[in-house]
Amino acid sequence: MPWLQLKLDADRDNAEPLEDALLELGAAAVTMEDSADQPLYEPGLNERPVWNRTRVTGLFDAGTDMAVVVESLTRNYPAPLPPHRVEILEDKDWEREWMSHYQPIQCGQRLWICPSWREPVDPAAVNLKLDPGLAFGTGTHPTTFLCLQWLDSQNLDDTHVVDYGCGSGILGIAALLLGAKRVTAIDNDPQALIATRDNLQRNALSEDRLTCHLPDKADKDGKADIVVANILAGPLMELAPRLSAYLEPGGRLALSGILSEQAETLRNHYAQWFDQLSVVEKDDWCCISGIRNSTYTG
């Protein structure tokens, strides 16, 4: 069954009032999307970020008289109605449409990330099969890509890796495929731990090689050789003592989820615990890596 869409080109001040008005007029759903290619980064606590120019779209049943909807919205909305249009949204196989957006991605020399429904590009490569259905981490975002590229460049043979903020488990599972002996996957979202276990099975890896924990249960797996954490700059600042404590001197660290302008502050903070800190950038995001030193014991 087709649907009808009412699209309005709003600004920051009227996007949310328009959302409320469309829902009151019977919209089955309302979405907001950037209409000016403006990135939004790391919102504050309880903050709902809205773009300066936002496209607000109300989805209505095909039988809806859209002339009546627009007339009612124009009459009752307290400000002039922004530019708008009505479109038909044709019925599609949305699952197939969604799946078509994910293609295999090469991350470094050896590693490929392959959607679970596609054949590997290079069967002889290290191929990680991933179901991105929960969108916790697919390799497409620069932060994940940079971490995967870093892992691909490391000798992981016989190592214990901590994947802090594991999401889909993509980093920890990549580490196993690249030679790690075992992985501790940590996340504060139980759904992420379920996704990690599912993706472990999808890659035919033994369950005793990866353990999943909530943060308050994570320390029982002992010291690690490598820690990877793809989160955000704010939490990474707060977690520095904990992430550092997982590693003995000589242990390796990779951090991502960091905007380029945040890199210097975070790098200086982690310099208390780590030497040889380096920064690699991709599309305004960066990955910071370093070696655990032996001089700081705090």
C-alpha positions as a Markdown table, in Angstrom:
| # | Residue | x | y | z |
|---|---|---|---|---|
| 1 | Met | 0.0 | 0.0 | 0.0 |
| 2 | Pro | 1.4 | 3.4 | -0.9 |
| 3 | Trp | 1.7 | 6.2 | 1.7 |
| 4 | Leu | 1.5 | 10.0 | 1.4 |
| 5 | Gln | 4.2 | 12.2 | 2.7 |
| 6 | Leu | 4.0 | 15.9 | 3.7 |
| 7 | Lys | 7.5 | 17.4 | 3.7 |
| 8 | Leu | 8.2 | 20.8 | 5.2 |
| 9 | Asp | 11.5 | 22.7 | 5.1 |
| 10 | Ala | 11.8 | 23.9 | 8.6 |
| 11 | Asp | 14.4 | 25.8 | 10.7 |
| 12 | Arg | 15.7 | 25.0 | 14.2 |
| 13 | Asp | 12.8 | 26.9 | 15.9 |
| 14 | Asn | 9.8 | 25.4 | 14.2 |
| 15 | Ala | 10.9 | 21.8 | 13.5 |
| 16 | Glu | 9.7 | 20.4 | 16.8 |
| 17 | Pro | 6.4 | 22.4 | 16.8 |
| 18 | Leu | 5.7 | 21.1 | 13.3 |
| 19 | Glu | 6.4 | 17.5 | 14.4 |
| 20 | Asp | 3.8 | 17.9 | 17.2 |
| 21 | Ala | 1.3 | 19.5 | 14.8 |
| 22 | Leu | 1.6 | 16.7 | 12.3 |
| 23 | Leu | 1.1 | 14.0 | 14.9 |
| 24 | Glu | -2.0 | 15.8 | 16.1 |
| 25 | Leu | -3.3 | 15.8 | 12.5 |
| 26 | Gly | -3.0 | 12.0 | 12.3 |
| 27 | Ala | 0.5 | 11.3 | 10.9 |
| 28 | Ala | 1.4 | 7.7 | 11.4 |
| 29 | Ala | 5.1 | 8.8 | 11.9 |
| 30 | Val | 7.1 | 12.0 | 11.7 |
| 31 | Thr | 10.8 | 12.1 | 10.8 |
| 32 | Met | 13.4 | 14.9 | 10.9 |
| 33 | Glu | 16.5 | 15.0 | 8.7 |
| 34 | Asp | 19.3 | 17.4 | 7.9 |
| 35 | Ser | 18.5 | 19.4 | 4.8 |
| 36 | Ala | 21.8 | 21.4 | 4.7 |
| 37 | Asp | 24.5 | 18.8 | 5.3 |
| 38 | Gln | 25.2 | 20.1 | 8.8 |
| 39 | Pro | 26.9 | 17.5 | 11.1 |
| 40 | Leu | 25.7 | 17.2 | 14.7 |
| 41 | Tyr | 28.2 | 16.0 | 17.3 |
| 42 | Glu | 28.0 | 14.6 | 20.8 |
| 43 | Pro | 24.9 | 16.3 | 22.3 |
| 44 | Gly | 24.9 | 17.4 | 25.9 |
| 45 | Leu | 23.0 | 15.6 | 28.7 |
| 46 | Asn | 19.3 | 15.6 | 28.0 |
| 47 | Glu | 19.8 | 17.7 | 24.8 |
| 48 | Arg | 17.9 | 16.8 | 21.7 |
| 49 | Pro | 20.0 | 18.1 | 18.7 |
| 50 | Val | 18.2 | 19.7 | 15.8 |
| 51 | Trp | 19.7 | 21.0 | 12.6 |
| 52 | Asn | 19.5 | 24.6 | 11.6 |
| 53 | Arg | 17.7 | 23.6 | 8.5 |
| 54 | Thr | 15.6 | 20.5 | 9.0 |
| 55 | Arg | 13.2 | 18.6 | 6.7 |
| 56 | Val | 10.2 | 17.5 | 8.7 |
| 57 | Thr | 8.2 | 14.7 | 7.0 |
| 58 | Gly | 4.8 | 13.5 | 8.1 |
| 59 | Leu | 3.7 | 10.0 | 6.9 |
| 60 | Phe | 0.0 | 9.6 | 6.3 |
| 61 | Asp | -2.3 | 6.8 | 5.1 |
| 62 | Ala | -2.9 | 6.8 | 1.4 |
| 63 | Gly | -6.6 | 7.6 | 1.9 |
| 64 | Thr | -5.9 | 10.9 | 3.8 |
| 65 | Asp | -7.2 | 14.1 | 2.2 |
| 66 | Met | -3.9 | 16.0 | 2.2 |
| 67 | Ala | -5.5 | 19.3 | 1.1 |
| 68 | Val | -7.5 | 19.2 | 4.4 |
| 69 | Val | -4.3 | 18.4 | 6.4 |
| 70 | Val | -2.4 | 21.3 | 4.8 |
| 71 | Glu | -5.3 | 23.7 | 5.3 |
| 72 | Ser | -5.7 | 22.7 | 8.9 |
| 73 | Leu | -2.0 | 23.0 | 9.5 |
| 74 | Thr | -1.9 | 26.5 | 7.9 |
| 75 | Arg | -4.9 | 27.7 | 9.9 |
| 76 | Asn | -3.7 | 26.4 | 13.3 |
| 77 | Tyr | 0.0 | 26.7 | 13.1 |
| 78 | Pro | 1.1 | 29.9 | 15.0 |
| 79 | Ala | 3.7 | 30.9 | 12.4 |
| 80 | Pro | 3.7 | 31.1 | 8.6 |
| 81 | Leu | 3.9 | 27.6 | 7.1 |
| 82 | Pro | 7.3 | 26.9 | 5.7 |
| 83 | Pro | 7.8 | 25.6 | 2.1 |
| 84 | His | 6.1 | 22.2 | 1.8 |
| 85 | Arg | 5.1 | 19.6 | -0.7 |
| 86 | Val | 3.1 | 16.3 | -0.8 |
| 87 | Glu | 4.6 | 13.2 | -2.3 |
| 88 | Ile | 3.5 | 9.6 | -2.8 |
| 89 | Leu | 5.7 | 7.1 | -1.1 |
| 90 | Glu | 5.5 | 3.9 | -3.2 |
| 91 | Asp | 5.3 | 0.6 | -1.4 |
| 92 | Lys | 8.6 | -1.3 | -1.6 |
| 93 | Asp | 10.4 | -4.3 | -0.2 |
| 94 | Trp | 12.0 | -2.2 | 2.5 |
| 95 | Glu | 14.2 | -4.9 | 3.9 |
| 96 | Arg | 15.7 | -5.5 | 0.5 |
| 97 | Glu | 16.0 | -1.7 | -0.1 |
| 98 | Trp | 17.8 | -1.4 | 3.3 |
| 99 | Met | 20.1 | -4.3 | 2.6 |
| 100 | Ser | 21.3 | -2.9 | -0.7 |
| 101 | His | 23.0 | 0.0 | 1.1 |
| 102 | Tyr | 25.6 | -2.2 | 2.7 |
| 103 | Gln | 28.6 | -3.3 | 0.7 |
| 104 | Pro | 31.8 | -5.1 | 1.7 |
| 105 | Ile | 34.4 | -2.8 | 3.1 |
| 106 | Gln | 38.2 | -3.3 | 3.1 |
| 107 | Cys | 39.9 | -2.1 | 6.3 |
| 108 | Gly | 43.6 | -2.3 | 5.9 |
| 109 | Gln | 45.6 | -5.0 | 4.2 |
| 110 | Arg | 43.9 | -8.2 | 5.4 |
| 111 | Leu | 40.5 | -7.4 | 6.8 |
| 112 | Trp | 37.1 | -7.1 | 5.0 |
| 113 | Ile | 33.8 | -6.4 | 6.7 |
| 114 | Cys | 31.1 | -8.3 | 4.8 |
| 115 | Pro | 27.3 | -8.0 | 5.3 |
| 116 | Ser | 26.1 | -11.5 | 6.3 |
| 117 | Trp | 23.9 | -11.8 | 3.2 |
| 118 | Arg | 26.7 | -11.0 | 0.7 |
| 119 | Glu | 29.5 | -13.1 | -0.7 |
| 120 | Pro | 33.1 | -11.9 | 0.2 |
| 121 | Val | 34.9 | -10.0 | -2.4 |
| 122 | Asp | 38.1 | -11.9 | -1.6 |
| 123 | Pro | 37.4 | -15.3 | -0.1 |
| 124 | Ala | 41.1 | -15.7 | 0.9 |
| 125 | Ala | 41.1 | -12.5 | 3.0 |
| 126 | Val | 40.1 | -12.2 | 6.6 |
| 127 | Asn | 36.3 | -11.7 | 6.2 |
| 128 | Leu | 34.2 | -10.6 | 9.1 |
| 129 | Lys | 30.5 | -11.4 | 8.5 |
| 130 | Leu | 28.3 | -8.8 | 10.1 |
| 131 | Asp | 24.6 | -8.2 | 10.5 |
| 132 | Pro | 24.2 | -4.5 | 10.9 |
| 133 | Gly | 20.5 | -4.7 | 11.8 |
| 134 | Leu | 21.0 | -3.0 | 15.1 |
| 135 | Ala | 23.3 | -0.3 | 13.7 |
| 136 | Phe | 25.7 | -0.5 | 16.6 |
| 137 | Gly | 28.7 | -0.5 | 14.3 |
| 138 | Thr | 29.1 | -1.6 | 10.7 |
| 139 | Gly | 32.5 | -0.3 | 9.6 |
| 140 | Thr | 31.0 | 2.4 | 7.4 |
| 141 | His | 31.6 | 5.2 | 9.9 |
| 142 | Pro | 35.1 | 6.7 | 10.0 |
| 143 | Thr | 35.5 | 6.0 | 13.7 |
| 144 | Thr | 34.9 | 2.3 | 13.3 |
| 145 | Phe | 36.9 | 2.1 | 10.1 |
| 146 | Leu | 39.9 | 3.7 | 11.8 |
| 147 | Cys | 39.8 | 1.2 | 14.6 |
| 148 | Leu | 39.6 | -1.7 | 12.3 |
| 149 | Gln | 42.4 | -0.4 | 10.2 |
| 150 | Trp | 44.5 | 0.0 | 13.3 |
| 151 | Leu | 43.7 | -3.6 | 14.4 |
| 152 | Asp | 44.6 | -4.9 | 10.9 |
| 153 | Ser | 48.1 | -3.2 | 11.3 |
| 154 | Gln | 48.8 | -4.9 | 14.6 |
| 155 | Asn | 50.3 | -8.3 | 15.5 |
| 156 | Leu | 47.4 | -9.7 | 17.5 |
| 157 | Asp | 48.7 | -13.3 | 17.8 |
| 158 | Asp | 47.9 | -14.9 | 21.1 |
| 159 | Thr | 46.7 | -11.6 | 22.7 |
| 160 | His | 43.9 | -10.7 | 25.1 |
| 161 | Val | 41.9 | -7.8 | 23.7 |
| 162 | Val | 39.4 | -5.6 | 25.6 |
| 163 | Asp | 36.7 | -4.1 | 23.3 |
| 164 | Tyr | 35.2 | -1.3 | 25.5 |
| 165 | Gly | 31.9 | -0.1 | 24.2 |
| 166 | Cys | 31.6 | -3.1 | 21.9 |
| 167 | Gly | 28.3 | -2.3 | 20.2 |
| 168 | Ser | 27.9 | -4.9 | 17.5 |
| 169 | Gly | 31.2 | -6.6 | 18.6 |
| 170 | Ile | 32.8 | -5.6 | 15.3 |
| 171 | Leu | 36.2 | -4.7 | 16.8 |
| 172 | Gly | 36.5 | -7.6 | 19.2 |
| 173 | Ile | 35.4 | -10.1 | 16.5 |
| 174 | Ala | 37.8 | -8.6 | 14.0 |
| 175 | Ala | 40.6 | -9.0 | 16.6 |
| 176 | Leu | 39.8 | -12.7 | 17.0 |
| 177 | Leu | 39.8 | -13.2 | 13.2 |
| 178 | Leu | 43.1 | -11.4 | 13.0 |
| 179 | Gly | 44.8 | -13.7 | 15.6 |
| 180 | Ala | 43.8 | -12.7 | 19.1 |
| 181 | Lys | 43.5 | -15.5 | 21.6 |
| 182 | Arg | 40.5 | -14.1 | 23.5 |
| 183 | Val | 38.4 | -10.9 | 23.8 |
| 184 | Thr | 36.6 | -9.2 | 26.6 |
| 185 | Ala | 33.6 | -7.3 | 25.2 |
| 186 | Ile | 32.1 | -4.6 | 27.4 |
| 187 | Asp | 29.1 | -2.4 | 26.9 |
| 188 | Asn | 26.5 | -0.7 | 29.1 |
| 189 | Asp | 23.7 | -1.7 | 26.8 |
| 190 | Pro | 22.6 | -5.3 | 27.2 |
| 191 | Gln | 21.2 | -5.3 | 23.6 |
| 192 | Ala | 24.8 | -4.6 | 22.4 |
| 193 | Leu | 26.0 | -7.7 | 24.2 |
| 194 | Ile | 23.3 | -9.8 | 22.5 |
| 195 | Ala | 24.3 | -8.4 | 19.1 |
| 196 | Thr | 28.0 | -9.2 | 19.9 |
| 197 | Arg | 27.2 | -12.8 | 20.7 |
| 198 | Asp | 25.1 | -13.2 | 17.6 |
| 199 | Asn | 27.8 | -11.8 | 15.4 |
| 200 | Leu | 30.3 | -14.1 | 17.1 |
| 201 | Gln | 28.2 | -17.1 | 16.1 |
| 202 | Arg | 27.8 | -15.7 | 12.6 |
| 203 | Asn | 31.5 | -15.9 | 12.2 |
| 204 | Ala | 31.7 | -19.5 | 13.5 |
| 205 | Leu | 34.0 | -18.5 | 16.4 |
| 206 | Ser | 34.1 | -20.4 | 19.6 |
| 207 | Glu | 32.1 | -18.9 | 22.4 |
| 208 | Asp | 34.8 | -19.5 | 24.9 |
| 209 | Arg | 37.1 | -17.0 | 23.1 |
| 210 | Leu | 34.8 | -14.0 | 23.8 |
| 211 | Thr | 33.2 | -13.0 | 27.0 |
| 212 | Cys | 30.6 | -10.2 | 27.3 |
| 213 | His | 30.2 | -8.0 | 30.4 |
| 214 | Leu | 28.4 | -4.9 | 31.6 |
| 215 | Pro | 31.0 | -2.4 | 32.8 |
| 216 | Asp | 30.6 | -3.2 | 36.5 |
| 217 | Lys | 31.4 | -6.9 | 35.9 |
| 218 | Ala | 34.3 | -6.4 | 33.5 |
| 219 | Asp | 37.4 | -6.5 | 35.7 |
| 220 | Lys | 37.3 | -10.2 | 36.4 |
| 221 | Asp | 38.9 | -11.1 | 33.1 |
| 222 | Gly | 42.3 | -9.8 | 34.2 |
| 223 | Lys | 44.9 | -7.7 | 32.4 |
| 224 | Ala | 44.8 | -7.3 | 28.6 |
| 225 | Asp | 47.5 | -6.8 | 25.9 |
| 226 | Ile | 45.3 | -4.4 | 23.8 |
| 227 | Val | 42.4 | -2.1 | 24.6 |
| 228 | Val | 40.2 | -0.6 | 21.9 |
| 229 | Ala | 37.4 | 1.9 | 22.7 |
| 230 | Asn | 35.3 | 3.5 | 20.0 |
| 231 | Ile | 33.0 | 5.7 | 22.0 |
| 232 | Leu | 33.0 | 9.5 | 22.3 |
| 233 | Ala | 35.5 | 12.0 | 23.6 |
| 234 | Gly | 33.7 | 12.9 | 26.8 |
| 235 | Pro | 33.4 | 9.3 | 28.1 |
| 236 | Leu | 36.9 | 8.6 | 26.9 |
| 237 | Met | 38.2 | 11.4 | 29.1 |
| 238 | Glu | 36.4 | 10.0 | 32.1 |
| 239 | Leu | 37.4 | 6.4 | 31.4 |
| 240 | Ala | 41.1 | 7.0 | 31.0 |
| 241 | Pro | 42.1 | 5.6 | 34.4 |
| 242 | Arg | 40.0 | 2.5 | 33.9 |
| 243 | Leu | 41.1 | 1.8 | 30.3 |
| 244 | Ser | 44.8 | 2.4 | 31.3 |
| 245 | Ala | 44.4 | 0.0 | 34.3 |
| 246 | Tyr | 43.6 | -2.9 | 31.9 |
| 247 | Leu | 47.1 | -2.7 | 30.4 |
| 248 | Glu | 50.5 | -3.6 | 31.8 |
| 249 | Pro | 53.5 | -1.5 | 30.6 |
| 250 | Gly | 53.9 | -2.1 | 26.9 |
| 251 | Gly | 50.2 | -2.8 | 26.3 |
| 252 | Arg | 48.6 | -1.1 | 23.3 |
| 253 | Leu | 45.7 | 1.2 | 23.1 |
| 254 | Ala | 43.4 | 2.6 | 20.3 |
| 255 | Leu | 40.7 | 5.2 | 20.9 |
| 256 | Ser | 38.2 | 6.5 | 18.5 |
| 257 | Gly | 34.9 | 8.4 | 18.4 |
| 258 | Ile | 36.9 | 11.6 | 18.6 |
| 259 | Leu | 36.5 | 14.7 | 16.5 |
| 260 | Ser | 39.7 | 16.1 | 15.0 |
| 261 | Glu | 39.4 | 19.3 | 17.1 |
| 262 | Gln | 39.1 | 17.1 | 20.3 |
| 263 | Ala | 42.2 | 15.1 | 19.5 |
| 264 | Glu | 44.8 | 17.3 | 21.2 |
| 265 | Thr | 43.0 | 17.6 | 24.5 |
| 266 | Leu | 42.4 | 13.8 | 24.6 |
| 267 | Arg | 46.0 | 13.1 | 23.6 |
| 268 | Asn | 47.4 | 15.3 | 26.3 |
| 269 | His | 45.1 | 13.7 | 28.9 |
| 270 | Tyr | 46.2 | 10.2 | 28.0 |
| 271 | Ala | 49.9 | 11.1 | 27.9 |
| 272 | Gln | 49.9 | 10.5 | 31.7 |
| 273 | Trp | 49.6 | 6.8 | 31.0 |
| 274 | Phe | 50.8 | 6.3 | 27.4 |
| 275 | Asp | 53.8 | 7.0 | 25.3 |
| 276 | Gln | 54.2 | 7.2 | 21.5 |
| 277 | Leu | 50.7 | 8.6 | 21.1 |
| 278 | Ser | 49.8 | 9.1 | 17.5 |
| 279 | Val | 46.8 | 10.5 | 15.7 |
| 280 | Val | 45.3 | 9.3 | 12.4 |
| 281 | Glu | 42.4 | 11.2 | 10.8 |
| 282 | Lys | 39.6 | 10.4 | 8.4 |
| 283 | Asp | 36.7 | 12.8 | 7.5 |
| 284 | Asp | 37.1 | 15.0 | 10.6 |
| 285 | Trp | 37.3 | 12.0 | 12.9 |
| 286 | Cys | 40.4 | 10.5 | 14.4 |
| 287 | Cys | 41.9 | 7.5 | 16.1 |
| 288 | Ile | 44.5 | 7.9 | 18.9 |
| 289 | Ser | 46.9 | 5.0 | 19.6 |
| 290 | Gly | 49.7 | 4.6 | 22.1 |
| 291 | Ile | 51.8 | 2.3 | 24.3 |
| 292 | Arg | 51.2 | 2.0 | 28.1 |
| 293 | Asn | 54.1 | 3.5 | 30.0 |
| 294 | Ser | 55.7 | 2.3 | 33.2 |
| 295 | Thr | 56.1 | 5.7 | 34.9 |
| 296 | Tyr | 52.6 | 6.5 | 35.9 |
| 297 | Thr | 50.9 | 4.3 | 38.5 |
| 298 | Gly | 47.9 | 6.4 | 39.4 |
